[in-house]
């Protein structure tokens, strides 16, 4: 690393668990962030600020006025722009040394596994079960860790699903049948800072997976109740007969 990098990341490098070696792991890492709304906004910004070397940002939506209450990667000037392009510009403003690839289309189908083979981990910041299940299945086929998050109304959750760990459950073990598909922000609402809390936790789990520091949320689901300021962690085991991970 050069002098500018050492200064930029000095507050992380001084952590003995990270040090220069951990910062270099972040610099060499490639992460895919799917969904650049409420959750994906803090994920993209914090991973860029932390020094993840390459970010692939995917979203097929455009920025609307109702997004700006919580989707902090987008500014008022980005109204009408593709969210992937808007997020790429914001990431460049935070840290121009990060390489960013913007995908302004819905990802899925046969091209998903080859895309995942190009990255080290996936952060799922989407809001629908079809995409979540597709990412989950592709992660298991490619052996790519998956950091999942969700936020609605006043509640959120974070979990890590890691196919490299033989004991790890997958997303289908948590939601076998896709119940709750209608629970989205447009129909149910969400308090603005909640997505920041959950998205920041997703970014934290991604950093831990990249650096190897600490214990990731593999085999656990962390629930957050914003109204009561309560965190609860539950163990999650493989579901017998799961078509993806069993």
HELIX and SHEET records of a PDB file:
HELIX    1   1 UNK A    3  UNK A    8  1                                   6    
HELIX    2   2 UNK A   10  UNK A   13  1                                   4    
HELIX    3   3 UNK A   19  UNK A   28  1                                  10    
HELIX    4   4 UNK A   38  UNK A   50  1                                  13    
HELIX    5   5 UNK A   65  UNK A   69  5                                   5    
HELIX    6   6 UNK A   76  UNK A   78  5                                   3    
HELIX    7   7 UNK A   83  UNK A   94  1                                  12    
HELIX    8   8 UNK A  111  UNK A  116  1                                   6    
HELIX    9   9 UNK A  129  UNK A  142  1                                  14    
HELIX   10  10 UNK A  171  UNK A  174  1                                   4    
HELIX   11  11 UNK A  185  UNK A  188  1                                   4    
HELIX   12  12 UNK A  192  UNK A  211  1                                  20    
SHEET    1   A 8 UNK A  99  UNK A 103  0                                        
SHEET    2   A 8 UNK A  54  UNK A  58  1                                        
SHEET    3   A 8 UNK A  30  UNK A  34  1                                        
SHEET    4   A 8 UNK A 121  UNK A 124  1                                        
SHEET    5   A 8 UNK A 145  UNK A 152  1                                        
SHEET    6   A 8 UNK A 155  UNK A 161 -1                                        
SHEET    7   A 8 UNK A 220  UNK A 225 -1                                        
SHEET    8   A 8 UNK A 230  UNK A 235 -1                                        
END                                                                             
